[in-house]
Amino acid sequence: MTLQQLKYVIEIVLCGSINEAARRLYMSQPSLSKAVKELEKELGIDIFLRTSRGITLSTDGAEFLGYARQVVEQAELLERRYFNAAPSQQLFSVSTQHYAFVVNAFVEMIKKHGALEYQFTLRETKTYEIIEDVKNLRSEIGILYLSSFNEKVMMQMMREEGLEFHPLFEAKPHIFVSAQNPLATKSVVTLVDLEEYPRLSFEQGEYNSFYYSEEMFSTIPHKKSIHVSDRATLFNLLIGLNGYTISTGILSTDLNGSDIVSVPLDEDETISVGWIVHKKTRLSRMAKIYLEELKQIINY
C-alpha cells in the first residue's frame, strides 16, 4: 500500500467517478482502475461497489477512507515540517438544504482558515441528494432538518445508510416574506392568514416525497403554490409576488439584505436542524473548523 494509492481513492470519492478522477490526476482511466484494484486485493476488501451506473463506496470503503484521509493529512504535515514542502490544497465539501446561515459559516471558514490553495464545495441541493452525497462521501457533512412529521422516516433511512444525525439547534416555524408584504407587520401569523398568498417551496425532483420537503406543513393543500430550485429565485419571488415560505426564522442581513423579514408562525411545532455524517468516517480538520463556524453563526 502506498501513499499515492490513498490519494487516488480520495480523489475518486471527491469526483464521484473514476473517469473524472483520472482526468484530474492526469493519468489514464485503466491505470487508475488498476491501482485501486491492486490496493483492494492487498487489503482484502472492496473499497468501491461497481455497477452499470457507476461506483459507490462500500461499507468497508467508507471506513478505509476515514483512515486514508488521516494518513494523507499527517504525511503532508511531515513534508511541510521537514522538507519545506508547500502547503497542500485544502479539501472540504458540504451538502445542505437552502439555509443562509450555512453559507455564512462557509464564508467565515474560508476567510479565517482558507489556505493558499483550496478546493471547497458547497452544494445547496435536494434532501435525498444530501443523504446520497454523505452516504457516498462526496460531502463530508450534510445539513438538514427533522420534525415530528418526517423524523421517523428520515432517521430510519439514515440508519440504513450508515449515517448519524447531530442536532445544531431547535427552532419554531417562521415565514419569510417581503418587507412590503402586509404580513410583515404582524407579530405572529396563522396558516389561515397565509391562504391568499403564493406558497414558495424548494422542488425535490424525482424523489418528491412529503418527507423530503424543506418546508413544514407541506401536506396541507394550497391553491397558490410555486416550486423553485434555488434560494435566490425564491427570495426574488417572495418580493415580486408577495409570496411566503416556511423556514427556521434565521435570516442573514449580510447575504439577504433587509428586503426579507421573518415572522413567527402560530403553530405548535418544533424543528431540529442538524448535520449528518457517515458513521465510518472521521471528520477532517476543515470539517471541524466549519462546524465551529456554523455554531458561532447560529449562536450569534
NUDOLO-858160 format. One line per 8 residues: number of its first residue (from 1); their letters; for each residue y negated, z negated, x of N, C-alpha, C. Coordinates in Angstrom, 3 decimals. Example, Ala and Ser with C-alpha at 12.3 -4.5 7.8 and 13.67 -1.06 7.14 Angstrom:
2
1	AS	5.690 -7.800 13.190 4.500 -7.800 12.300 3.300 -7.800 13.200; 2.250 -7.080 12.850 1.060 -7.140 13.670 -0.030 -7.870 12.900
//
This chain:
300
1	MTLQQLKY	1.195 0.000 0.849 0.000 0.000 0.000 -1.247 0.000 0.886; -2.177 0.891 0.596 -3.396 0.992 1.382 -4.617 0.680 0.526; -5.716 0.363 1.233 -6.975 0.107 0.545 -7.441 1.355 -0.189; -7.187 2.516 0.390 -7.599 3.762 -0.241 -6.881 3.983 -1.566; -5.605 3.622 -1.622 -4.867 3.761 -2.879 -5.463 2.871 -3.964; -5.875 1.678 -3.586 -6.505 0.774 -4.557 -7.793 1.402 -5.088; -8.562 2.017 -4.193 -9.801 2.668 -4.609 -9.515 3.851 -5.535; -8.401 4.553 -5.286 -8.015 5.659 -6.165 -7.772 5.168 -7.592
9	VIEIVLCG	-7.026 4.078 -7.715 -6.716 3.532 -9.041 -7.996 3.124 -9.760; -8.893 2.451 -9.053 -10.153 2.013 -9.649 -10.961 3.206 -10.137; -11.010 4.256 -9.342 -11.784 5.443 -9.726 -11.177 6.143 -10.937; -9.864 6.212 -11.018 -9.206 6.836 -12.170 -9.533 6.083 -13.451; -9.512 4.762 -13.386 -9.838 3.951 -14.561 -11.288 4.172 -14.977; -12.197 4.215 -14.009 -13.608 4.441 -14.318 -13.840 5.788 -14.981; -13.124 6.807 -14.505 -13.310 8.169 -15.027 -12.542 8.416 -16.323; -11.440 7.692 -16.518 -10.623 7.898 -17.709 -9.664 9.060 -17.599
17	SINEAARR	-9.669 9.750 -16.444 -8.732 10.856 -16.256 -8.530 11.101 -14.764; -7.354 11.597 -14.425 -7.058 11.905 -13.023 -7.868 13.113 -12.561; -8.029 14.105 -13.421 -8.778 15.298 -13.047 -10.215 14.966 -12.653; -10.893 14.160 -13.479 -12.276 13.812 -13.191 -12.370 12.940 -11.948; -11.414 12.017 -11.789 -11.412 11.162 -10.600 -11.218 12.003 -9.334; -10.321 12.971 -9.404 -10.082 13.842 -8.253 -11.348 14.617 -7.886; -12.050 15.084 -8.905 -13.291 15.819 -8.648 -14.314 14.945 -7.944; -14.456 13.705 -8.421 -15.453 12.803 -7.835 -15.033 12.306 -6.461
25	LYMSQPSL	-13.733 12.301 -6.195 -13.240 11.874 -4.889 -13.126 13.038 -3.897; -13.463 14.241 -4.356 -13.408 15.448 -3.525 -11.991 15.682 -2.980; -11.021 15.592 -3.877 -9.641 15.862 -3.498 -8.960 16.595 -4.646; -7.786 17.149 -4.375 -7.086 17.886 -5.423 -6.391 16.919 -6.377; -6.212 17.368 -7.623 -5.531 16.538 -8.629 -4.093 16.232 -8.225; -3.325 17.228 -7.708 -1.954 16.909 -7.290 -1.898 15.853 -6.182; -2.843 15.909 -5.244 -2.853 14.937 -4.147 -3.127 13.529 -4.662; -4.066 13.425 -5.611 -4.387 12.117 -6.175 -3.208 11.586 -6.985
33	SKAVKELE	-2.585 12.439 -7.790 -1.423 12.021 -8.583 -0.292 11.544 -7.685; -0.071 12.263 -6.580 0.992 11.897 -5.645 0.719 10.527 -5.030; -0.542 10.277 -4.644 -0.898 8.992 -4.035 -0.651 7.837 -5.003; -0.986 8.038 -6.266 -0.792 6.982 -7.262 0.694 6.767 -7.535; 1.451 7.848 -7.642 2.892 7.725 -7.893 3.600 7.028 -6.736; 3.159 7.292 -5.510 3.736 6.601 -4.354 3.443 5.109 -4.406; 2.239 4.761 -4.846 1.882 3.351 -4.992 2.725 2.695 -6.082; 2.893 3.378 -7.207 3.709 2.840 -8.299 5.151 2.619 -7.844
41	KELGIDIF	5.678 3.575 -7.080 7.054 3.453 -6.584 7.181 2.254 -5.657; 6.200 2.062 -4.785 6.231 0.936 -3.847 6.153 -0.394 -4.579; 5.323 -0.457 -5.626 5.140 -1.704 -6.373 6.263 -1.948 -7.379; 6.934 -0.882 -7.790 7.987 -1.017 -8.790 7.471 -1.172 -10.200; 6.246 -0.674 -10.449 5.658 -0.746 -11.797 5.014 0.593 -12.136; 4.776 0.801 -13.414 3.967 1.935 -13.856 2.546 1.427 -14.063; 1.629 1.866 -13.222 0.228 1.457 -13.388 -0.377 2.169 -14.589; -0.038 3.438 -14.747 -0.566 4.237 -15.850 0.563 4.715 -16.769
49	LRTSRGIT	0.249 4.801 -18.053 1.139 5.423 -19.028 0.654 6.848 -19.234; 1.510 7.817 -19.017 1.126 9.221 -19.083 1.673 9.861 -20.360; 0.787 10.458 -21.138 1.186 11.148 -22.360 0.528 12.522 -22.371; 0.836 13.305 -23.391 0.240 14.637 -23.507 -1.263 14.560 -23.751; -1.742 13.394 -24.217 -3.167 13.222 -24.497 -3.933 12.633 -23.320; -3.239 12.323 -22.227 -3.925 11.769 -21.068 -3.226 10.527 -20.543; -3.972 9.674 -19.845 -3.395 8.473 -19.264 -4.119 7.231 -19.758; -3.370 6.142 -19.832 -3.949 4.837 -20.129 -3.286 3.817 -19.215
57	LSTDGAEF	-3.967 2.704 -19.007 -3.387 1.641 -18.193 -2.234 0.972 -18.921; -1.179 0.670 -18.203 -0.096 -0.137 -18.757 -0.496 -1.608 -18.675; 0.300 -2.481 -19.277 0.041 -3.920 -19.174 0.089 -4.371 -17.720; 1.090 -3.903 -16.987 1.183 -4.217 -15.557 -0.002 -3.629 -14.797; -0.428 -2.450 -15.219 -1.544 -1.792 -14.558 -2.846 -2.551 -14.727; -3.053 -3.117 -15.910 -4.267 -3.901 -16.157 -4.308 -5.122 -15.250; -3.164 -5.778 -15.097 -3.108 -6.943 -14.216 -3.338 -6.519 -12.761; -2.713 -5.420 -12.362 -2.868 -4.922 -10.993 -4.325 -4.570 -10.707
65	LGYARQVV	-5.007 -3.967 -11.681 -6.394 -3.563 -11.479 -7.285 -4.758 -11.165; -7.034 -5.885 -11.846 -7.823 -7.087 -11.581 -7.722 -7.522 -10.132; -6.494 -7.492 -9.580 -6.297 -7.852 -8.176 -6.889 -6.783 -7.254; -6.721 -5.515 -7.608 -7.215 -4.426 -6.767 -8.726 -4.499 -6.602; -9.432 -4.769 -7.687 -10.892 -4.872 -7.610 -11.315 -6.000 -6.679; -10.614 -7.132 -6.749 -10.949 -8.254 -5.874 -10.704 -7.902 -4.406; -9.576 -7.248 -4.125 -9.244 -6.886 -2.749 -10.285 -5.925 -2.184; -10.648 -4.904 -2.952 -11.623 -3.919 -2.501 -12.982 -4.578 -2.265
73	EQAELLER	-13.381 -5.449 -3.183 -14.659 -6.142 -3.030 -14.670 -7.006 -1.772; -13.578 -7.737 -1.522 -13.507 -8.587 -0.339 -13.489 -7.748 0.944; -12.789 -6.615 0.920 -12.750 -5.742 2.083 -14.144 -5.208 2.412; -14.898 -4.885 1.382 -16.249 -4.383 1.602 -17.168 -5.467 2.153; -16.954 -6.711 1.733 -17.729 -7.824 2.287 -17.445 -7.980 3.780; -16.179 -7.861 4.165 -15.807 -7.942 5.580 -16.449 -6.814 6.389; -16.426 -5.603 5.830 -17.002 -4.461 6.529 -18.494 -4.643 6.750; -19.184 -5.157 5.731 -20.623 -5.363 5.877 -20.925 -6.471 6.885
81	RYFNAAPS	-20.060 -7.489 6.915 -20.312 -8.635 7.804 -20.030 -8.290 9.262; -18.950 -7.583 9.538 -18.528 -7.393 10.912 -18.712 -5.981 11.467; -18.929 -5.010 10.597 -19.072 -3.643 11.086 -20.405 -3.024 10.694; -21.296 -3.862 10.158 -22.620 -3.396 9.748 -22.551 -2.191 8.818; -21.542 -2.209 7.986 -21.389 -1.102 7.032 -22.465 -1.182 5.953; -22.848 -0.030 5.443 -23.828 -0.008 4.357 -23.219 -0.637 3.108; -24.044 -1.329 2.295 -23.520 -1.909 1.050 -22.874 -0.846 0.178; -21.755 -1.179 -0.421 -21.060 -0.218 -1.271 -21.793 -0.045 -2.595
89	QQLFSVST	-21.491 1.025 -3.252 -22.092 1.285 -4.547 -21.575 0.273 -5.565; -22.493 -0.418 -6.268 -22.102 -1.402 -7.268 -21.620 -0.686 -8.529; -20.541 -1.201 -9.116 -19.953 -0.600 -10.303 -19.891 -1.623 -11.429; -20.247 -1.193 -12.630 -20.120 -2.070 -13.794 -20.304 -1.234 -15.049; -19.538 -1.550 -16.094 -19.701 -0.859 -17.376 -19.470 -1.823 -18.523; -20.232 -1.621 -19.602 -20.108 -2.438 -20.802 -20.190 -1.526 -22.014; -19.342 -1.791 -23.007 -19.385 -1.070 -24.279 -19.827 -2.041 -25.369; -20.672 -1.591 -26.262 -21.286 -2.528 -27.192 -21.637 -1.900 -28.532
97	QHYAFVVN	-21.711 -2.740 -29.537 -22.355 -2.349 -30.775 -23.857 -2.248 -30.497; -24.634 -1.852 -31.473 -26.030 -1.477 -31.229 -26.957 -2.695 -31.302; -27.082 -3.397 -30.162 -27.916 -4.592 -30.084 -28.964 -4.439 -28.992; -30.232 -4.699 -29.329 -31.310 -4.592 -28.345 -31.160 -5.623 -27.238; -30.661 -6.829 -27.561 -30.560 -7.865 -26.534 -29.527 -7.492 -25.468; -28.543 -6.677 -25.838 -27.564 -6.197 -24.857 -28.252 -5.281 -23.845; -29.143 -4.435 -24.339 -29.890 -3.532 -23.455 -30.845 -4.334 -22.576; -31.522 -5.327 -23.149 -32.432 -6.175 -22.380 -31.729 -6.822 -21.194
105	AFVEMIKK	-30.550 -7.380 -21.451 -29.790 -8.044 -20.388 -29.375 -7.047 -19.321; -29.048 -5.834 -19.745 -28.662 -4.775 -18.816 -29.834 -4.424 -17.890; -31.014 -4.322 -18.480 -32.221 -4.041 -17.707 -32.477 -5.141 -16.686; -32.400 -6.397 -17.129 -32.662 -7.520 -16.224 -31.638 -7.590 -15.105; -30.381 -7.294 -15.414 -29.341 -7.292 -14.389 -29.684 -6.303 -13.280; -30.093 -5.108 -13.669 -30.403 -4.077 -12.679 -31.654 -4.439 -11.888; -32.685 -4.936 -12.575 -33.936 -5.279 -11.901 -33.747 -6.400 -10.881; -32.933 -7.378 -11.230 -32.784 -8.553 -10.373 -31.654 -8.422 -9.356
113	HGALEYQF	-30.608 -7.702 -9.704 -29.406 -7.731 -8.870 -28.876 -6.363 -8.473; -29.530 -5.286 -8.893 -29.048 -3.960 -8.542 -29.136 -3.716 -7.043; -28.103 -3.152 -6.468 -28.081 -2.854 -5.034 -28.840 -1.547 -4.769; -28.845 -1.120 -3.507 -29.493 0.140 -3.173 -28.799 1.311 -3.856; -27.496 1.184 -4.045 -26.732 2.193 -4.760 -25.912 1.504 -5.847; -25.885 2.092 -7.017 -25.049 1.523 -8.073 -24.671 2.602 -9.077; -23.609 2.318 -9.792 -23.146 3.199 -10.863 -22.815 2.305 -12.048; -23.769 2.146 -12.937 -23.613 1.291 -14.108 -23.527 2.158 -15.364
121	TLRETKTY	-22.777 1.693 -16.336 -22.637 2.422 -17.601 -22.836 1.469 -18.773; -23.704 1.866 -19.694 -23.916 1.122 -20.935 -23.586 2.052 -22.087; -22.520 1.730 -22.830 -22.094 2.574 -23.943 -22.392 1.866 -25.258; -23.385 2.347 -25.990 -23.576 1.905 -27.369 -22.688 2.815 -28.209; -21.650 2.254 -28.799 -20.640 3.117 -29.396 -20.023 2.474 -30.631; -19.003 3.108 -31.157 -18.333 2.661 -32.367 -17.422 1.459 -32.066; -17.177 0.648 -33.068 -16.403 -0.579 -32.882 -15.010 -0.307 -32.337; -14.318 0.662 -32.914 -12.971 0.987 -32.448 -12.988 1.409 -30.984
129	EIIEDVKN	-13.998 2.178 -30.595 -14.080 2.665 -29.221 -14.402 1.548 -28.232; -15.122 0.525 -28.681 -15.367 -0.643 -27.827 -14.032 -1.285 -27.459; -13.194 -1.478 -28.458 -11.877 -2.084 -28.228 -11.035 -1.202 -27.315; -11.062 0.109 -27.538 -10.308 1.038 -26.701 -10.833 1.039 -25.261; -12.147 1.013 -25.096 -12.736 1.011 -23.755 -12.301 -0.205 -22.954; -12.327 -1.380 -23.588 -11.954 -2.605 -22.875 -10.443 -2.665 -22.673; -9.692 -2.222 -23.662 -8.235 -2.181 -23.536 -7.824 -1.333 -22.336; -8.463 -0.169 -22.166 -8.117 0.751 -21.085 -8.964 0.544 -19.839
137	LRSEIGIL	-9.808 -0.515 -19.874 -10.635 -0.914 -18.734 -11.616 0.161 -18.288; -12.013 1.030 -19.211 -13.140 1.908 -18.934 -14.420 1.083 -18.899; -14.428 -0.019 -19.665 -15.505 -1.004 -19.609 -14.902 -2.368 -19.303; -15.603 -3.137 -18.474 -15.104 -4.478 -18.160 -15.210 -5.400 -19.354; -16.314 -5.291 -20.079 -16.501 -6.148 -21.247 -17.023 -5.322 -22.413; -16.848 -5.860 -23.619 -17.383 -5.249 -24.829 -18.131 -6.302 -25.622; -19.134 -5.869 -26.381 -19.931 -6.787 -27.201 -19.794 -6.369 -28.660; -19.354 -7.302 -29.510 -19.234 -7.038 -30.949 -19.308 -8.348 -31.721
145	YLSSFNEK	-19.272 -8.255 -33.044 -19.386 -9.472 -33.853 -18.166 -9.661 -34.747; -17.945 -10.911 -35.123 -16.924 -11.271 -36.091 -17.577 -12.017 -37.250; -17.010 -11.845 -38.431 -17.471 -12.574 -39.616 -16.249 -13.033 -40.395; -16.473 -13.775 -41.448 -15.347 -14.237 -42.270 -14.598 -13.053 -42.878; -15.308 -11.917 -43.048 -14.688 -10.742 -43.651 -13.759 -10.020 -42.683; -14.209 -9.829 -41.427 -13.425 -8.989 -40.510 -12.650 -9.771 -39.458; -12.876 -11.080 -39.361 -12.313 -11.847 -38.246 -10.793 -11.771 -38.156; -10.093 -11.935 -39.267 -8.632 -11.951 -39.235 -8.077 -10.630 -38.721
153	VMMQMMRE	-8.600 -9.528 -39.237 -8.123 -8.199 -38.836 -8.486 -7.910 -37.388; -9.730 -8.205 -37.003 -10.195 -7.905 -35.650 -9.465 -8.744 -34.602; -9.267 -10.026 -34.889 -8.584 -10.897 -33.933 -7.124 -10.478 -33.761; -6.488 -10.066 -34.854 -5.108 -9.589 -34.770 -5.029 -8.343 -33.900; -5.966 -7.421 -34.113 -5.986 -6.200 -33.315 -6.218 -6.519 -31.837; -7.144 -7.421 -31.544 -7.429 -7.758 -30.157 -6.238 -8.439 -29.486; -5.546 -9.281 -30.232 -4.337 -9.915 -29.670 -3.289 -8.857 -29.324; -3.111 -7.895 -30.215 -2.122 -6.838 -29.985 -2.482 -5.974 -28.778
161	EGLEFHPL	-3.785 -5.845 -28.502 -4.228 -5.005 -27.388 -4.435 -5.806 -26.105; -4.108 -7.104 -26.140 -4.236 -7.927 -24.942 -5.664 -8.290 -24.594; -6.517 -8.452 -25.609 -7.923 -8.760 -25.388 -8.262 -10.177 -25.840; -9.300 -10.737 -25.246 -9.793 -12.065 -25.616 -11.232 -11.956 -26.106; -11.580 -12.786 -27.097 -12.943 -12.833 -27.628 -13.600 -14.132 -27.196; -14.807 -14.025 -26.612 -15.560 -15.194 -26.161 -16.898 -15.222 -26.902; -17.147 -16.215 -27.762 -18.405 -16.259 -28.523 -19.627 -16.419 -27.628; -20.712 -15.761 -28.003 -22.004 -15.926 -27.342 -22.950 -16.763 -28.179
169	FEAKPHIF	-23.044 -16.429 -29.470 -23.911 -17.198 -30.371 -23.520 -16.900 -31.815; -23.960 -17.772 -32.702 -23.770 -17.555 -34.137 -25.127 -17.285 -34.776; -25.116 -16.473 -35.816 -26.372 -16.105 -36.471 -26.167 -15.947 -37.966; -27.217 -16.207 -38.709 -27.249 -15.927 -40.135 -27.716 -14.486 -40.331; -27.283 -13.822 -41.394 -27.681 -12.417 -41.587 -29.177 -12.265 -41.851; -29.752 -11.235 -41.250 -31.145 -10.860 -41.449 -31.203 -9.369 -41.766; -32.318 -8.926 -42.270 -32.552 -7.496 -42.385 -33.634 -7.093 -41.390; -33.517 -5.872 -40.873 -34.579 -5.260 -40.093 -35.264 -4.248 -40.986
177	VSAQNPLA	-36.585 -4.338 -41.075 -37.369 -3.396 -41.878 -38.649 -3.046 -41.127; -39.302 -1.992 -41.568 -40.601 -1.634 -41.027 -41.613 -2.732 -41.351; -42.560 -2.933 -40.454 -43.608 -3.923 -40.705 -44.437 -3.551 -41.930; -44.382 -2.270 -42.347 -45.126 -1.810 -43.521 -44.320 -1.912 -44.811; -43.052 -2.241 -44.702 -42.205 -2.371 -45.880 -42.652 -3.584 -46.698; -42.713 -3.474 -48.039 -43.098 -4.622 -48.867 -42.234 -5.863 -48.630; -40.978 -5.663 -48.193 -40.093 -6.807 -47.949 -40.473 -7.571 -46.687; -41.290 -6.951 -45.827 -41.632 -7.574 -44.551 -42.453 -8.842 -44.719
185	TKSVVTLV	-43.134 -8.982 -45.839 -43.982 -10.160 -46.055 -43.219 -11.324 -46.681; -41.975 -11.104 -47.082 -41.199 -12.162 -47.716 -40.644 -13.129 -46.676; -40.507 -14.382 -47.055 -39.910 -15.380 -46.164 -38.397 -15.273 -46.176; -37.851 -14.722 -47.250 -36.412 -14.507 -47.371 -36.186 -13.432 -48.433; -35.116 -12.637 -48.276 -34.809 -11.608 -49.267 -33.382 -11.804 -49.769; -33.087 -11.222 -50.923 -31.750 -11.272 -51.506 -31.179 -9.860 -51.536; -29.890 -9.769 -51.805 -29.263 -8.453 -51.940 -29.852 -7.680 -53.111; -30.277 -8.389 -54.143 -30.914 -7.734 -55.297 -32.230 -7.088 -54.877
193	DLEEYPRL	-32.981 -7.782 -53.999 -34.251 -7.222 -53.515 -34.053 -5.887 -52.800; -32.870 -5.681 -52.246 -32.619 -4.507 -51.412 -32.161 -3.281 -52.190; -31.879 -3.437 -53.454 -31.221 -2.380 -54.223 -31.982 -1.062 -54.253; -33.311 -1.101 -54.232 -34.097 0.129 -54.351 -34.439 0.757 -53.005; -33.996 0.156 -51.920 -34.340 0.668 -50.592 -33.119 1.333 -49.944; -33.327 2.361 -49.143 -32.197 3.002 -48.451 -31.530 2.039 -47.465; -30.219 1.987 -47.520 -29.457 1.150 -46.586 -29.025 2.001 -45.399; -29.358 1.569 -44.197 -29.024 2.293 -42.978 -27.914 1.564 -42.234
201	SFEQGEYN	-26.946 2.326 -41.761 -25.828 1.722 -41.032 -25.320 2.696 -39.984; -24.563 2.176 -39.035 -24.025 2.997 -37.960 -22.666 3.561 -38.361; -22.539 4.880 -38.243 -21.287 5.521 -38.637 -20.202 5.180 -37.619; -18.960 5.138 -38.105 -17.827 4.716 -37.286 -16.817 5.833 -37.025; -17.185 7.050 -37.343 -16.325 8.178 -37.022 -15.022 8.179 -37.791; -13.959 8.631 -37.144 -12.681 8.783 -37.843 -12.057 7.432 -38.188; -12.451 6.368 -37.472 -11.931 5.026 -37.767 -12.952 4.283 -38.624; -13.213 4.835 -39.790 -14.289 4.341 -40.635 -13.791 3.258 -41.595
209	SFYYSEEM	-13.247 2.180 -41.037 -12.782 1.062 -41.844 -13.928 0.092 -42.095; -13.909 -0.551 -43.271 -14.919 -1.574 -43.542 -14.878 -2.674 -42.479; -13.710 -2.917 -41.914 -13.577 -3.980 -40.915 -14.286 -3.626 -39.613; -14.522 -2.336 -39.370 -15.210 -1.909 -38.154 -16.718 -1.799 -38.333; -17.209 -1.984 -39.531 -18.635 -1.825 -39.791 -19.458 -2.793 -38.944; -20.598 -2.326 -38.447 -21.502 -3.189 -37.688 -22.397 -4.014 -38.600; -22.409 -3.682 -39.881 -23.289 -4.366 -40.824 -22.478 -5.207 -41.801; -22.962 -6.376 -42.093 -22.296 -7.229 -43.074 -22.482 -6.652 -44.478
217	FSTIPHKK	-21.604 -7.074 -45.383 -21.644 -6.682 -46.800 -21.510 -5.167 -46.976; -20.743 -4.548 -46.074 -20.574 -3.094 -46.118 -19.752 -2.637 -47.313; -19.005 -3.558 -47.930 -18.168 -3.172 -49.068 -18.951 -3.124 -50.384; -20.171 -3.652 -50.364 -20.981 -3.649 -51.587 -21.552 -2.249 -51.809; -21.283 -1.621 -52.953 -21.793 -0.265 -53.209 -23.316 -0.228 -53.185; -23.867 0.905 -52.764 -25.321 1.060 -52.723 -25.665 2.496 -53.072; -26.682 2.689 -53.909 -26.986 4.036 -54.387 -27.746 4.882 -53.363; -28.324 4.256 -52.336 -29.009 4.985 -51.272 -28.440 4.521 -49.933
225	SIHVSDRA	-27.724 5.391 -49.268 -27.052 4.992 -48.038 -27.140 6.108 -46.999; -27.503 5.749 -45.766 -27.622 6.710 -44.672 -26.866 6.170 -43.462; -26.023 7.026 -42.876 -25.294 6.646 -41.665 -25.897 7.377 -40.469; -26.059 6.662 -39.368 -26.619 7.242 -38.147 -25.714 6.886 -36.976; -25.991 7.517 -35.825 -25.141 7.271 -34.660 -25.848 6.538 -33.536; -27.184 6.415 -33.596 -27.857 5.697 -32.515 -28.992 4.822 -33.045; -29.364 3.854 -32.228 -30.310 2.825 -32.646 -31.727 3.376 -32.804; -32.135 4.288 -31.933 -33.479 4.848 -32.027 -33.673 5.591 -33.344
233	TLFNLLIG	-32.673 6.377 -33.735 -32.746 7.103 -35.010 -32.817 6.136 -36.177; -32.001 5.088 -36.120 -32.006 4.103 -37.201 -33.384 3.475 -37.356; -34.011 3.088 -36.236 -35.325 2.466 -36.320 -36.385 3.444 -36.815; -36.273 4.710 -36.434 -37.212 5.714 -36.941 -37.095 5.867 -38.457; -35.871 5.815 -38.942 -35.653 5.934 -40.385 -36.084 4.676 -41.136; -35.938 3.528 -40.496 -36.453 2.300 -41.106 -37.943 2.442 -41.397; -38.656 3.024 -40.441 -40.104 3.184 -40.582 -40.441 4.333 -41.525; -39.781 5.471 -41.339 -40.130 6.660 -42.112 -39.736 6.595 -43.573
241	LNGYTIST	-38.634 5.903 -43.886 -38.115 5.887 -45.258 -38.181 4.509 -45.915; -38.799 3.542 -45.237 -38.824 2.169 -45.761 -37.414 1.651 -46.032; -36.499 1.998 -45.136 -35.125 1.538 -45.287 -34.916 0.171 -44.668; -33.671 -0.264 -44.659 -33.331 -1.552 -44.055 -31.931 -1.463 -43.448; -31.661 -2.354 -42.542 -30.312 -2.547 -42.050 -30.069 -4.034 -41.895; -28.827 -4.445 -41.954 -28.474 -5.860 -41.846 -27.937 -6.127 -40.451; -28.480 -7.160 -39.792 -28.060 -7.448 -38.430 -28.221 -8.934 -38.122; -28.327 -9.249 -36.814 -28.346 -10.647 -36.356 -29.702 -11.306 -36.513
249	GILSTDLN	-30.765 -10.505 -36.599 -32.108 -11.071 -36.645 -32.781 -11.123 -35.293; -32.056 -10.805 -34.221 -32.629 -10.849 -32.875 -33.209 -9.483 -32.537; -34.532 -9.444 -32.355 -35.228 -8.213 -32.012 -35.835 -8.333 -30.617; -36.133 -7.206 -30.013 -36.787 -7.177 -28.707 -38.114 -6.447 -28.839; -39.213 -7.175 -28.712 -40.515 -6.516 -28.787 -40.746 -5.621 -27.571; -40.100 -5.947 -26.441 -40.224 -5.113 -25.244 -39.677 -3.715 -25.498; -38.534 -3.654 -26.206 -37.888 -2.356 -26.450 -38.294 -1.738 -27.774; -38.553 -2.559 -28.790 -38.769 -2.046 -30.135 -40.208 -2.156 -30.619
257	GSDIVSVP	-41.081 -2.806 -29.826 -42.463 -2.964 -30.235 -42.581 -3.901 -31.432; -43.665 -3.757 -32.172 -43.920 -4.642 -33.319 -43.792 -3.901 -34.646; -43.256 -2.680 -34.601 -43.141 -1.890 -35.832 -41.973 -2.335 -36.704; -41.006 -3.023 -36.114 -39.842 -3.502 -36.852 -39.880 -5.019 -36.892; -39.612 -5.589 -38.065 -39.599 -7.047 -38.212 -38.260 -7.492 -38.789; -37.974 -8.763 -38.601 -36.724 -9.353 -39.070 -37.016 -10.341 -40.189; -36.245 -10.250 -41.270 -36.420 -11.147 -42.419 -35.061 -11.748 -42.782; -34.966 -13.080 -42.951 -33.677 -13.696 -43.314 -33.146 -13.173 -44.646
265	LDEDETIS	-31.828 -13.014 -44.707 -31.150 -12.601 -45.936 -30.503 -13.823 -46.559; -30.775 -14.053 -47.831 -30.318 -15.260 -48.519 -28.846 -15.121 -48.920; -27.976 -15.256 -47.938 -26.542 -15.195 -48.172 -25.850 -16.252 -47.322; -24.854 -16.909 -47.902 -24.136 -17.982 -47.214 -23.039 -17.389 -46.341; -23.432 -16.854 -45.228 -22.502 -16.213 -44.300 -22.997 -16.432 -42.876; -22.080 -16.450 -41.948 -22.422 -16.598 -40.531 -21.631 -15.582 -39.726; -22.278 -14.982 -38.744 -21.569 -14.061 -37.866 -21.538 -14.644 -36.455; -20.486 -14.317 -35.733 -20.326 -14.766 -34.358 -20.328 -13.531 -33.448
273	VGWIVHKK	-21.369 -13.420 -32.635 -21.458 -12.315 -31.679 -20.869 -12.790 -30.354; -20.014 -11.976 -29.767 -19.377 -12.393 -28.527 -18.961 -11.223 -27.665; -18.349 -11.527 -26.536 -17.883 -10.488 -25.621 -16.366 -10.528 -25.532; -15.782 -9.359 -25.352 -14.332 -9.262 -25.246 -13.969 -8.769 -23.852; -12.793 -9.168 -23.404 -12.333 -8.808 -22.072 -10.820 -8.691 -22.108; -10.261 -7.903 -21.221 -8.809 -7.779 -21.127 -8.243 -9.042 -20.487; -7.185 -9.591 -21.079 -6.601 -10.837 -20.588 -6.118 -10.749 -19.149; -5.723 -9.554 -18.723 -5.105 -9.402 -17.408 -6.121 -9.224 -16.280
281	TRLSRMAK	-7.390 -9.101 -16.620 -8.383 -8.819 -15.586 -9.155 -10.068 -15.182; -9.799 -9.977 -14.025 -10.720 -10.993 -13.554 -12.088 -10.345 -13.447; -13.090 -11.004 -13.964 -14.413 -10.406 -14.016 -14.964 -10.138 -12.619; -15.588 -8.989 -12.465 -16.243 -8.652 -11.210 -17.527 -9.462 -11.065; -18.102 -9.420 -9.871 -19.348 -10.140 -9.631 -20.455 -9.641 -10.551; -20.562 -8.309 -10.739 -21.620 -7.765 -11.590 -21.408 -8.131 -13.050; -20.152 -8.212 -13.483 -19.883 -8.620 -14.865 -20.347 -10.060 -15.104; -20.102 -10.922 -14.136 -20.543 -12.325 -14.257 -22.066 -12.421 -14.280
289	IYLEELKQ	-22.712 -11.626 -13.427 -24.177 -11.605 -13.404 -24.714 -11.120 -14.744; -24.101 -10.058 -15.292 -24.561 -9.524 -16.566 -24.430 -10.561 -17.685; -23.317 -11.259 -17.730 -23.123 -12.258 -18.778 -24.152 -13.384 -18.672; -24.519 -13.754 -17.456 -25.548 -14.775 -17.280 -26.894 -14.281 -17.801; -27.228 -13.034 -17.505 -28.473 -12.466 -18.016 -28.448 -12.389 -19.538; -27.291 -12.042 -20.091 -27.136 -11.952 -21.541 -27.391 -13.308 -22.192; -26.829 -14.356 -21.607 -27.007 -15.699 -22.156 -28.468 -16.147 -22.067; -29.132 -15.780 -20.972 -30.540 -16.153 -20.839 -31.411 -15.441 -21.859
297	IINY	-31.120 -14.162 -22.096 -31.890 -13.407 -23.098 -31.723 -14.018 -24.479; -30.482 -14.378 -24.813 -30.191 -14.924 -26.141 -30.834 -16.290 -26.327; -30.836 -17.098 -25.275 -31.363 -18.465 -25.381 -32.854 -18.562 -25.156; -33.488 -17.410 -24.873 -34.942 -17.426 -24.583 -35.740 -17.795 -25.823
//
